[in-house]
């Protein structure tokens, strides 16, 4: 049963879409009623090194600046979705996995951010950019939703909303992240959840001089500085072409930190990509929860 491209979704899912979406909308309504101006929204952010780059410095601080949200996160470099699920090959310790985190934090919203790593034991037999790789990510995305729903039901709390983060372009492999993003879009749509296009903020589509339709999935090293960056260290090259922001280090085209990062990917330098990516995630999360 092919699930590559997701242009022709699995039959059993297509016939079950209406019931699943209706149930998910009801669950989201219940979650919305679970917090008020006096009860902060609880947000759980799960992911890999890109989540670790952005979790504390941008996403949590932006959400919590509203005074209406508290954020927890479980993020570690190199992880895949399956590493946060209940599997004998999962790399994350049980307390950091999805079910345990949902049980501990009882979130109103879960943010899931996965670049598509395939280095750990639970993905090692599914090399990147193969049919098996995409099938595994699709199945694991579904398992992640199921883990969140089942845990919420078991502890008698409303089903959390889920926000899937869409990934940015990848140099040298132009087709991989668009296919991965299609998986996230499909799973979100089926279950009545949402996506946040944080990856767009790091693509050629943000450059006002670029107008072609493929710009969203084209990797770039720099982009014009935006208004928030001008006059700050985040406009890293103010004297080039009216001011440009460098998104990636010259020796690392994937991650966002322009300086050094420690074992947990905390960054020691102003890095425009961290702010752009993280702020888009936080803004879309807060907008869905109505706490802007």
Backbone as CSV, one residue per row, in Angstrom:
resi,resn,N_x,N_y,N_z,CA_x,CA_y,CA_z,C_x,C_y,C_z
1,UNK,0.855,-1.190,0.000,0.000,0.000,0.000,0.884,1.230,0.000
2,UNK,0.983,1.925,-1.139,1.897,3.053,-1.265,1.347,4.301,-0.589
3,UNK,2.223,4.986,0.155,1.816,6.235,0.783,2.756,7.361,0.375
4,UNK,3.586,7.126,-0.614,4.519,8.137,-1.079,3.739,9.234,-1.809
5,UNK,4.167,10.477,-1.623,3.592,11.685,-2.202,2.262,12.071,-1.560
6,UNK,1.526,11.094,-1.031,0.238,11.343,-0.393,-0.765,11.986,-1.334
7,UNK,-0.543,11.841,-2.637,-1.518,12.336,-3.597,-2.688,11.367,-3.715
8,UNK,-2.453,10.123,-3.351,-3.507,9.126,-3.346,-3.484,8.444,-1.990
9,UNK,-4.098,9.054,-0.972,-3.987,8.551,0.391,-4.540,7.143,0.524
10,UNK,-4.122,6.415,1.563,-4.615,5.065,1.789,-6.140,5.029,1.829
11,UNK,-6.725,4.007,1.235,-8.182,3.916,1.114,-8.856,3.986,2.477
12,UNK,-8.320,3.250,3.459,-8.994,3.209,4.755,-8.997,4.572,5.421
13,UNK,-7.984,5.402,5.109,-7.965,6.747,5.679,-8.928,7.659,4.935
14,UNK,-8.999,7.527,3.602,-9.894,8.387,2.838,-11.344,8.180,3.258
15,UNK,-11.747,6.926,3.493,-13.122,6.673,3.884,-13.404,7.080,5.329
16,UNK,-12.336,7.199,6.113,-12.536,7.560,7.514,-12.310,9.019,7.817
17,UNK,-12.023,9.827,6.788,-11.648,11.220,7.026,-12.748,11.988,7.740
18,UNK,-13.989,11.885,7.265,-15.061,12.704,7.821,-15.268,12.430,9.294
19,UNK,-15.307,11.157,9.663,-15.526,10.820,11.064,-14.378,11.287,11.942
20,UNK,-13.150,11.116,11.434,-11.980,11.504,12.220,-11.951,13.010,12.417
21,UNK,-12.200,13.759,11.319,-12.153,15.215,11.424,-13.230,15.731,12.355
22,UNK,-14.436,15.176,12.267,-15.504,15.608,13.168,-15.130,15.363,14.620
23,UNK,-14.592,14.176,14.890,-14.177,13.865,16.257,-13.071,14.793,16.722
24,UNK,-12.148,15.114,15.827,-11.034,15.974,16.190,-11.498,17.389,16.462
25,UNK,-12.471,17.884,15.669,-12.988,19.228,15.906,-13.653,19.310,17.261
26,UNK,-14.414,18.281,17.618,-15.026,18.264,18.937,-13.976,18.241,20.030
27,UNK,-12.889,17.468,19.802,-11.809,17.424,20.779,-11.130,18.763,20.923
28,UNK,-10.930,19.462,19.793,-10.300,20.776,19.843,-11.166,21.766,20.578
29,UNK,-12.496,21.679,20.394,-13.385,22.578,21.107,-13.295,22.358,22.609
30,UNK,-13.196,21.086,23.005,-13.048,20.790,24.428,-11.748,21.343,24.973
31,UNK,-10.671,21.209,24.182,-9.384,21.726,24.623,-9.425,23.233,24.774
32,UNK,-10.155,23.901,23.856,-10.226,25.357,23.922,-10.898,25.818,25.201
33,UNK,-11.839,25.005,25.684,-12.568,25.392,26.890,-11.779,25.101,28.158
34,UNK,-10.626,24.461,28.022,-9.901,24.003,29.203,-8.989,25.067,29.799
35,UNK,-8.821,26.212,29.116,-8.019,27.280,29.705,-8.699,28.619,29.457
36,UNK,-8.418,29.565,30.330,-9.018,30.891,30.260,-7.918,31.920,30.474
37,UNK,-8.300,33.189,30.592,-7.321,34.237,30.862,-6.625,34.021,32.195
38,UNK,-7.314,33.332,33.093,-6.739,33.084,34.420,-6.034,31.739,34.518
39,UNK,-6.193,30.898,33.504,-5.554,29.580,33.482,-4.687,29.506,32.229
40,UNK,-3.369,29.613,32.349,-2.510,29.643,31.163,-2.627,28.374,30.322
41,UNK,-2.513,28.552,29.020,-2.462,27.405,28.116,-1.150,26.672,28.319
42,UNK,-1.208,25.366,28.300,-0.008,24.539,28.432,0.378,24.030,27.041
43,UNK,1.621,24.315,26.647,2.116,23.965,25.321,3.303,23.022,25.466
44,UNK,3.287,21.953,24.692,4.373,20.966,24.693,5.014,20.955,23.312
45,UNK,6.332,21.140,23.273,7.091,21.215,22.011,8.036,20.026,21.950
46,UNK,7.852,19.177,20.933,8.607,17.933,20.779,9.375,17.964,19.465
47,UNK,10.668,17.557,19.484,11.360,17.518,18.213,12.836,17.220,18.291
48,UNK,13.540,17.563,17.213,14.945,17.224,17.029,15.841,18.438,17.265
49,UNK,16.979,18.520,16.582,17.928,19.610,16.822,17.351,20.975,16.455
50,UNK,16.492,21.034,15.442,15.899,22.316,15.078,14.929,22.782,16.158
51,UNK,14.263,21.853,16.795,13.433,22.213,17.944,14.309,22.654,19.103
52,UNK,15.425,21.945,19.306,16.340,22.326,20.380,16.914,23.715,20.135
53,UNK,17.226,24.044,18.887,17.711,25.376,18.519,16.726,26.470,18.912
54,UNK,15.438,26.191,18.730,14.427,27.246,18.844,13.571,27.183,20.098
55,UNK,13.587,26.056,20.817,12.612,25.849,21.888,12.695,26.900,22.986
56,UNK,13.844,27.003,23.640,13.954,27.884,24.809,14.106,29.339,24.408
57,UNK,14.982,29.597,23.426,15.338,30.980,23.111,14.192,31.755,22.475
58,UNK,13.388,31.096,21.638,12.388,31.837,20.885,10.965,31.357,21.158
59,UNK,10.693,30.072,20.930,9.318,29.596,21.004,8.752,29.785,22.407
60,UNK,9.425,29.272,23.410,8.909,29.381,24.776,8.812,30.837,25.218
61,UNK,9.844,31.634,24.934,9.832,33.023,25.394,8.745,33.834,24.696
62,UNK,8.521,33.581,23.402,7.475,34.308,22.673,6.100,33.939,23.190
63,UNK,5.872,32.658,23.413,4.576,32.226,23.920,4.333,32.752,25.336
64,UNK,5.339,32.642,26.164,5.158,33.022,27.566,5.096,34.527,27.756
65,UNK,5.604,35.295,26.763,5.530,36.755,26.849,4.084,37.250,26.835
66,UNK,3.166,36.440,26.351,1.759,36.828,26.366,1.186,36.811,27.776
67,UNK,1.860,36.116,28.682,1.330,35.949,30.027,0.202,34.942,30.105
68,UNK,-0.043,34.246,29.009,-1.179,33.323,28.964,-0.775,31.920,28.543
69,UNK,0.524,31.609,28.591,0.974,30.277,28.183,2.213,29.883,28.964
70,UNK,2.344,28.589,29.202,3.567,28.014,29.749,3.991,26.915,28.781
71,UNK,5.296,26.790,28.557,5.796,25.880,27.533,6.771,24.877,28.121
72,UNK,6.567,23.621,27.794,7.514,22.554,28.120,8.040,21.990,26.812
73,UNK,9.215,21.395,26.846,9.721,20.820,25.607,10.608,19.610,25.879
74,UNK,10.605,18.717,24.901,11.470,17.547,24.898,12.062,17.468,23.500
75,UNK,13.329,17.859,23.377,13.958,17.943,22.057,15.401,17.499,22.163
76,UNK,15.855,16.770,21.131,17.225,16.278,21.157,17.723,16.077,19.738
77,UNK,18.976,16.449,19.450,19.505,16.352,18.086,19.462,14.940,17.516
78,UNK,19.180,14.846,16.217,19.259,13.585,15.492,18.059,12.677,15.609
79,UNK,17.057,13.076,16.389,15.934,12.180,16.634,14.923,12.182,15.485
80,UNK,14.239,11.056,15.334,13.114,10.911,14.422,11.844,10.775,15.251
81,UNK,10.689,10.804,14.598,9.431,10.665,15.341,9.432,9.386,16.155
82,UNK,9.921,8.297,15.564,9.849,6.998,16.242,10.651,6.977,17.541
83,UNK,11.622,7.868,17.682,12.407,7.902,18.915,11.614,8.415,20.105
84,UNK,10.478,9.053,19.840,9.626,9.564,20.907,8.408,8.673,21.140
85,UNK,8.346,7.553,20.431,7.227,6.624,20.570,7.646,5.418,21.398
86,UNK,6.681,4.576,21.728,6.969,3.399,22.551,7.473,2.282,21.642
87,UNK,8.762,2.195,21.514,9.388,1.201,20.647,10.664,0.728,21.310
88,UNK,11.003,-0.552,21.183,12.260,-1.040,21.779,13.489,-0.382,21.164
89,UNK,13.349,0.209,19.972,14.477,0.864,19.319,14.494,2.375,19.507
90,UNK,13.558,2.904,20.262,13.506,4.349,20.481,14.730,4.817,21.265
91,UNK,15.316,5.925,20.831,16.525,6.439,21.467,16.228,7.302,22.698
92,UNK,15.097,7.963,22.731,14.776,8.819,23.867,14.396,7.970,25.081
93,UNK,14.814,8.420,26.254,14.413,7.731,27.477,12.915,7.836,27.684
94,UNK,12.349,6.896,28.383,10.895,6.873,28.540,10.317,8.170,29.107
95,UNK,10.956,8.823,30.080,10.362,10.066,30.604,10.291,11.186,29.575
96,UNK,11.138,11.123,28.516,11.151,12.177,27.512,10.285,11.855,26.307
97,UNK,9.708,10.670,26.262,8.910,10.289,25.108,7.534,10.947,25.146
98,UNK,6.825,10.816,24.032,5.593,11.558,23.835,4.519,11.227,24.870
99,UNK,4.271,9.950,25.111,3.219,9.587,26.056,3.528,10.107,27.458
100,UNK,4.773,9.952,27.880,5.140,10.409,29.220,5.050,11.921,29.330
101,UNK,5.443,12.625,28.277,5.384,14.079,28.302,3.940,14.584,28.315
102,UNK,3.073,13.950,27.561,1.663,14.339,27.577,1.060,14.065,28.955
103,UNK,1.411,12.930,29.519,0.904,12.593,30.847,1.388,13.607,31.896
104,UNK,2.651,14.018,31.783,3.232,14.906,32.789,2.757,16.348,32.640
105,UNK,2.591,16.816,31.410,2.284,18.236,31.202,0.823,18.519,30.917
106,UNK,0.053,17.501,30.508,-1.362,17.671,30.175,-1.570,18.887,29.271
107,UNK,-0.950,18.882,28.090,-0.941,20.082,27.247,-2.283,20.354,26.570
108,UNK,-2.510,21.629,26.277,-3.625,22.010,25.420,-3.210,21.947,23.956
109,UNK,-1.906,22.102,23.715,-1.381,22.070,22.353,-0.039,21.359,22.348
110,UNK,0.141,20.454,21.377,1.423,19.779,21.175,1.986,20.229,19.834
111,UNK,3.221,20.733,19.846,3.921,21.116,18.621,4.906,20.001,18.277
112,UNK,4.841,19.499,17.055,5.715,18.418,16.610,6.590,18.914,15.471
113,UNK,7.903,18.897,15.675,8.856,19.426,14.690,9.904,18.362,14.381
114,UNK,9.879,17.841,13.159,10.828,16.798,12.780,11.341,17.042,11.358
115,UNK,12.667,17.225,11.274,13.345,17.485,10.015,13.323,16.271,9.096
116,UNK,13.202,15.092,9.677,13.209,13.868,8.876,14.482,13.074,9.016
117,UNK,15.072,13.091,10.217,16.311,12.342,10.447,16.092,10.845,10.258
118,UNK,17.144,10.170,9.846,17.075,8.713,9.646,18.369,8.058,10.123
119,UNK,18.856,8.531,11.282,20.143,8.054,11.785,20.018,7.062,12.934
120,UNK,18.901,7.075,13.626,18.774,6.300,14.860,18.271,4.886,14.576
121,UNK,18.283,4.043,15.598,17.998,2.618,15.411,16.616,2.360,14.823
122,UNK,15.634,3.163,15.210,14.282,2.899,14.717,14.084,3.328,13.260
123,UNK,15.074,4.037,12.681,14.977,4.459,11.282,16.112,3.924,10.425
124,UNK,17.046,3.193,10.994,18.274,2.846,10.295,18.032,1.959,9.074
125,UNK,16.920,1.236,9.050,16.617,0.373,7.913,15.761,1.078,6.859
126,UNK,15.503,2.372,7.068,14.726,3.155,6.116,15.560,4.352,5.657
127,UNK,16.515,4.141,4.755,17.395,5.237,4.319,16.599,6.425,3.803
128,UNK,17.127,7.623,4.039,16.438,8.847,3.651,16.096,8.869,2.162
129,UNK,14.907,9.408,1.879,14.458,9.631,0.506,14.170,8.339,-0.242
130,UNK,13.734,7.297,0.479,13.287,6.053,-0.137,11.809,5.853,0.175
131,UNK,11.184,4.938,-0.535,9.776,4.638,-0.276,9.582,4.225,1.178
132,UNK,10.502,3.390,1.675,10.386,2.911,3.059,10.503,4.061,4.049
133,UNK,11.355,5.015,3.746,11.542,6.195,4.604,10.242,6.981,4.732
134,UNK,9.597,7.305,3.610,8.363,8.089,3.663,7.227,7.304,4.310
135,UNK,7.185,5.998,4.034,6.155,5.172,4.670,6.332,5.165,6.180
136,UNK,7.583,5.087,6.637,7.850,5.084,8.074,7.447,6.406,8.707
137,UNK,7.788,7.510,8.056,7.414,8.811,8.619,5.901,8.998,8.635
138,UNK,5.225,8.513,7.604,3.765,8.597,7.613,3.188,7.773,8.758
139,UNK,3.608,6.527,8.854,3.093,5.656,9.914,3.414,6.210,11.300
140,UNK,4.623,6.732,11.472,5.015,7.245,12.783,4.274,8.537,13.125
141,UNK,3.964,9.347,12.121,3.154,10.538,12.375,1.771,10.135,12.865
142,UNK,1.198,9.117,12.240,-0.099,8.612,12.695,0.007,8.041,14.117
143,UNK,1.077,7.315,14.387,1.278,6.755,15.724,1.437,7.860,16.766
144,UNK,2.072,8.947,16.378,2.243,10.060,17.313,0.892,10.664,17.682
145,UNK,0.036,10.853,16.691,-1.306,11.374,16.977,-2.054,10.416,17.893
146,UNK,-1.950,9.134,17.589,-2.644,8.124,18.398,-2.120,8.133,19.832
147,UNK,-0.811,8.274,19.998,-0.226,8.303,21.344,-0.744,9.494,22.138
148,UNK,-0.848,10.638,21.487,-1.353,11.833,22.165,-2.814,11.639,22.558
149,UNK,-3.613,11.155,21.622,-5.043,10.974,21.893,-5.282,9.930,22.977
150,UNK,-4.603,8.807,22.888,-4.818,7.736,23.865,-4.360,8.139,25.256
151,UNK,-3.257,8.874,25.337,-2.775,9.305,26.647,-3.735,10.311,27.257
152,UNK,-4.215,11.253,26.461,-5.182,12.230,26.970,-6.435,11.532,27.475
153,UNK,-6.890,10.539,26.735,-8.075,9.792,27.156,-7.811,9.037,28.453
154,UNK,-6.631,8.447,28.561,-6.301,7.645,29.750,-6.224,8.493,31.013
155,UNK,-5.789,9.756,30.881,-5.671,10.601,32.071,-6.856,11.558,32.197
156,UNK,-7.864,11.348,31.329,-9.122,12.084,31.422,-8.947,13.593,31.253
157,UNK,-8.199,13.979,30.215,-8.096,15.389,29.849,-8.512,15.525,28.389
158,UNK,-8.925,16.726,27.953,-9.322,16.888,26.554,-8.181,16.578,25.599
159,UNK,-8.550,16.120,24.425,-7.561,15.836,23.393,-6.816,17.126,23.031
160,UNK,-5.490,17.148,23.139,-4.750,18.359,22.774,-4.828,18.629,21.273
161,UNK,-4.756,19.894,20.912,-4.543,20.245,19.518,-3.096,19.881,19.153
162,UNK,-2.867,19.635,17.884,-1.525,19.281,17.417,-1.146,20.220,16.283
163,UNK,0.058,20.787,16.380,0.578,21.691,15.361,1.837,21.065,14.768
164,UNK,1.771,20.692,13.487,2.903,20.095,12.794,3.731,21.196,12.136
165,UNK,5.033,21.182,12.355,5.920,22.189,11.778,6.388,21.726,10.402
166,UNK,6.161,22.557,9.386,6.650,22.260,8.044,8.108,22.685,7.937
167,UNK,8.901,21.852,7.293,10.344,22.043,7.257,10.775,22.965,6.114
168,UNK,11.940,23.555,6.274,12.492,24.426,5.247,13.185,23.645,4.152
169,UNK,13.645,24.334,3.111,14.327,23.660,1.997,15.638,23.022,2.438
170,UNK,16.024,22.014,1.675,17.267,21.300,1.941,18.183,21.408,0.729
171,UNK,19.417,21.839,0.907,20.323,21.938,-0.240,20.705,20.559,-0.769
172,UNK,20.678,20.401,-2.064,21.142,19.162,-2.671,20.106,18.071,-2.782
173,UNK,19.010,18.156,-2.010,17.945,17.143,-2.081,16.625,17.900,-2.168
174,UNK,16.323,18.488,-3.323,15.183,19.406,-3.402,13.824,18.773,-3.179
175,UNK,13.696,17.451,-3.351,12.379,16.835,-3.247,12.025,16.265,-1.897
176,UNK,12.999,16.091,-0.997,12.724,15.358,0.233,11.809,16.124,1.187
177,UNK,12.169,17.348,1.534,11.338,18.044,2.519,9.941,18.382,1.993
178,UNK,9.742,18.675,0.689,8.355,18.846,0.234,7.508,17.595,0.439
179,UNK,8.075,16.418,0.191,7.326,15.180,0.417,7.048,14.973,1.902
180,UNK,8.038,15.266,2.744,7.843,15.148,4.183,6.763,16.118,4.652
181,UNK,6.792,17.342,4.127,5.770,18.317,4.502,4.383,17.883,4.059
182,UNK,4.293,17.184,2.904,2.999,16.651,2.474,2.462,15.637,3.469
183,UNK,3.341,14.839,4.041,2.924,13.891,5.077,2.322,14.641,6.257
184,UNK,3.026,15.668,6.729,2.536,16.425,7.879,1.220,17.129,7.558
185,UNK,1.110,17.672,6.357,-0.144,18.335,5.976,-1.305,17.349,5.964
186,UNK,-1.056,16.166,5.404,-2.119,15.164,5.312,-2.557,14.697,6.691
187,UNK,-1.604,14.357,7.539,-1.950,13.872,8.878,-2.687,14.950,9.666
188,UNK,-2.254,16.191,9.551,-2.944,17.280,10.233,-4.376,17.429,9.736
189,UNK,-4.558,17.390,8.419,-5.891,17.569,7.858,-6.832,16.440,8.259
190,UNK,-6.340,15.219,8.242,-7.173,14.068,8.584,-7.676,14.145,10.021
191,UNK,-6.840,14.661,10.911,-7.192,14.659,12.332,-7.698,16.008,12.833
192,UNK,-7.964,16.933,11.928,-8.495,18.219,12.347,-7.484,19.111,13.031
193,UNK,-6.200,18.891,12.747,-5.142,19.696,13.351,-4.617,20.711,12.333
194,UNK,-3.478,21.343,12.643,-2.944,22.391,11.773,-1.452,22.207,11.540
195,UNK,-0.963,22.936,10.550,0.477,23.028,10.307,0.903,24.477,10.463
196,UNK,2.179,24.684,10.742,2.772,26.014,10.727,3.923,25.989,9.730
197,UNK,3.908,26.904,8.774,4.923,26.864,7.724,6.153,27.660,8.145
198,UNK,6.795,27.193,9.210,8.022,27.840,9.669,9.115,27.745,8.614
199,UNK,9.129,26.667,7.840,10.142,26.495,6.813,10.083,27.548,5.724
200,UNK,8.905,28.107,5.495,8.764,29.172,4.508,9.663,30.357,4.839
201,UNK,9.832,30.661,6.120,10.577,31.850,6.537,12.056,31.766,6.200
202,UNK,12.535,30.570,5.835,13.940,30.373,5.504,14.132,30.030,4.031
203,UNK,13.140,30.289,3.221,13.187,29.899,1.814,13.304,31.123,0.915
204,UNK,13.598,30.866,-0.348,13.713,31.946,-1.329,12.404,32.701,-1.504
205,UNK,11.278,32.090,-1.122,9.980,32.739,-1.279,9.855,34.005,-0.445
206,UNK,10.675,34.149,0.590,10.623,35.334,1.440,11.285,36.540,0.768
207,UNK,12.145,36.294,-0.206,12.837,37.366,-0.908,11.857,38.054,-1.867
208,UNK,11.586,39.348,-1.666,10.587,40.014,-2.517,10.980,40.092,-3.983
209,UNK,12.238,39.866,-4.296,12.667,39.907,-5.700,12.461,38.574,-6.406
210,UNK,12.098,37.551,-5.666,11.898,36.213,-6.235,10.404,35.975,-6.393
211,UNK,9.982,35.613,-7.585,8.542,35.468,-7.840,8.146,34.109,-8.409
212,UNK,9.085,33.210,-8.671,8.717,31.938,-9.301,8.036,31.012,-8.304
213,UNK,7.263,30.076,-8.827,6.439,29.216,-7.984,7.241,28.202,-7.181
214,UNK,8.479,27.930,-7.567,9.277,26.950,-6.841,10.088,27.528,-5.712
215,UNK,9.896,28.816,-5.413,10.747,29.494,-4.436,10.581,28.936,-3.024
216,UNK,9.384,28.452,-2.676,9.157,27.943,-1.327,10.097,26.800,-0.979
217,UNK,10.487,26.034,-1.948,11.318,24.866,-1.672,12.750,25.029,-2.173
218,UNK,13.190,26.287,-2.323,14.561,26.531,-2.734,15.374,27.034,-1.546
219,UNK,16.470,26.343,-1.263,17.356,26.700,-0.159,18.140,27.963,-0.494
220,UNK,18.313,28.821,0.520,19.132,30.022,0.356,20.011,30.183,1.597
221,UNK,21.143,30.783,1.407,22.085,31.055,2.497,21.761,32.362,3.205
222,UNK,21.247,33.335,2.450,20.911,34.635,3.024,19.567,35.102,2.486
223,UNK,18.957,36.025,3.243,17.725,36.682,2.813,17.808,38.160,3.191
224,UNK,17.047,39.014,2.517,17.035,40.415,2.933,16.601,40.551,4.391
225,UNK,17.245,41.436,5.123,16.865,41.667,6.520,15.424,42.170,6.572
226,UNK,14.668,41.680,7.537,13.312,42.192,7.719,13.332,43.358,8.716
227,UNK,12.176,43.957,8.927,12.118,45.158,9.764,12.533,44.871,11.201
228,UNK,12.225,43.697,11.708,12.615,43.352,13.087,14.125,43.200,13.229
229,UNK,14.801,42.882,12.133,16.238,42.631,12.187,17.084,43.875,11.947
230,UNK,16.562,44.809,11.208,17.361,45.991,10.860,17.755,46.765,12.117
231,UNK,19.021,47.157,12.163,19.521,47.896,13.313,19.852,47.028,14.505
232,UNK,19.810,45.706,14.320,20.138,44.766,15.393,21.208,43.800,14.882
233,UNK,21.822,43.029,15.778,22.811,42.028,15.328,22.224,40.940,14.439
234,UNK,20.895,40.839,14.378,20.272,39.809,13.550,20.313,40.173,12.061
235,UNK,20.549,41.432,11.738,20.843,41.797,10.347,22.346,41.639,10.198
236,UNK,22.767,40.431,9.903,24.174,40.050,10.081,25.131,40.734,9.117
237,UNK,24.639,41.154,7.948,25.497,41.832,6.964,24.779,43.111,6.501
238,UNK,24.754,44.125,7.340,23.963,45.330,7.027,24.468,46.118,5.835
239,UNK,25.701,45.911,5.432,26.277,46.698,4.347,26.260,45.985,3.004
240,UNK,25.613,44.833,2.944,25.538,44.073,1.693,24.112,44.158,1.152
241,UNK,23.964,44.652,-0.069,22.671,44.664,-0.781,21.541,45.245,0.051
242,UNK,21.847,46.298,0.798,20.823,46.923,1.621,20.555,46.215,2.932
243,UNK,21.353,45.212,3.237,21.210,44.468,4.487,20.680,43.068,4.267
244,UNK,21.503,42.068,4.586,21.052,40.686,4.450,21.312,39.932,5.757
245,UNK,20.454,38.956,6.003,20.566,38.101,7.183,21.082,36.740,6.749
246,UNK,22.152,36.269,7.378,22.683,34.941,7.086,21.898,33.908,7.894
247,UNK,21.451,32.866,7.223,20.572,31.876,7.859,21.324,30.669,8.398
248,UNK,22.427,30.291,7.738,23.163,29.088,8.110,24.659,29.388,8.110
249,UNK,25.381,28.689,8.957,26.837,28.783,8.899,27.349,28.218,7.585
250,UNK,28.517,28.690,7.162,29.078,28.216,5.899,29.345,26.716,5.912
251,UNK,29.621,26.155,7.092,29.929,24.724,7.186,28.741,23.888,7.663
252,UNK,27.557,24.498,7.747,26.386,23.763,8.228,25.135,24.322,7.547
253,UNK,24.716,23.735,6.436,23.586,24.274,5.681,22.214,23.907,6.240
254,UNK,22.169,23.143,7.319,20.895,22.669,7.865,20.485,23.437,9.113
255,UNK,21.397,23.534,10.086,21.038,24.138,11.365,21.062,25.654,11.302
256,UNK,20.594,26.287,12.370,20.328,27.722,12.349,21.347,28.557,13.113
257,UNK,22.136,27.931,13.973,23.046,28.681,14.843,24.259,29.164,14.050
258,UNK,24.531,30.476,14.101,25.673,31.028,13.387,26.953,30.991,14.212
259,UNK,26.831,30.693,15.496,28.009,30.579,16.351,28.254,29.137,16.714
260,UNK,28.476,28.898,17.988,28.670,27.535,18.487,27.446,27.119,19.284
261,UNK,27.161,25.846,19.259,26.089,25.351,20.113,26.624,24.212,20.965
262,UNK,26.004,24.064,22.124,26.456,23.018,23.027,25.798,21.688,22.652
263,UNK,25.951,20.709,23.522,25.443,19.370,23.257,23.931,19.377,23.024
264,UNK,23.239,20.301,23.686,21.782,20.373,23.571,21.337,21.408,22.542
265,UNK,22.283,21.925,21.748,22.030,22.841,20.651,21.556,24.219,21.102
266,UNK,21.868,24.615,22.323,21.712,26.013,22.697,22.760,26.815,21.953
267,UNK,22.388,27.957,21.410,23.264,28.727,20.529,23.834,29.938,21.264
268,UNK,25.078,30.292,20.950,25.739,31.391,21.648,25.875,32.650,20.792
269,UNK,25.170,32.743,19.667,25.308,33.905,18.790,23.947,34.314,18.230
270,UNK,23.734,35.615,17.999,22.499,36.048,17.334,22.361,35.357,15.982
271,UNK,21.250,34.682,15.770,21.062,33.867,14.569,19.677,34.133,13.984
272,UNK,19.614,34.826,12.851,18.315,35.198,12.284,17.379,34.025,12.034
273,UNK,17.919,32.898,11.582,17.050,31.762,11.256,16.352,31.222,12.497
274,UNK,17.033,31.234,13.628,16.397,30.776,14.866,15.185,31.633,15.175
275,UNK,15.354,32.947,15.056,14.238,33.844,15.361,13.114,33.723,14.331
276,UNK,13.460,33.677,13.062,12.421,33.603,12.027,11.591,32.330,12.164
277,UNK,12.273,31.219,12.277,11.618,29.906,12.366,10.816,29.794,13.661
278,UNK,11.449,30.152,14.781,10.794,30.008,16.074,9.618,30.943,16.244
279,UNK,9.746,32.174,15.779,8.651,33.127,15.929,7.433,32.720,15.109
280,UNK,7.673,32.139,13.929,6.527,31.683,13.124,5.798,30.556,13.849
281,UNK,6.537,29.635,14.433,5.914,28.546,15.192,5.110,29.107,16.351
282,UNK,5.724,29.987,17.138,5.055,30.542,18.317,3.828,31.352,17.921
283,UNK,3.952,32.153,16.860,2.822,32.986,16.440,1.635,32.136,16.015
284,UNK,1.892,31.082,15.233,0.789,30.235,14.780,0.194,29.425,15.938
285,UNK,1.040,29.003,16.860,0.537,28.282,18.035,-0.364,29.189,18.874
286,UNK,0.107,30.389,19.144,-0.664,31.314,19.964,-1.957,31.737,19.278
287,UNK,-1.897,31.935,17.955,-3.106,32.334,17.222,-4.162,31.247,17.305
288,UNK,-3.733,29.985,17.191,-4.715,28.893,17.257,-5.338,28.796,18.642
289,UNK,-4.553,29.101,19.655,-5.064,29.056,21.018,-5.781,30.343,21.408
290,UNK,-5.677,31.364,20.565,-6.341,32.624,20.859,-5.700,33.402,21.982
291,UNK,-4.355,33.329,22.089,-3.680,34.003,23.190,-2.706,35.062,22.698
292,UNK,-2.882,35.551,21.483,-1.993,36.610,20.983,-2.255,37.919,21.727
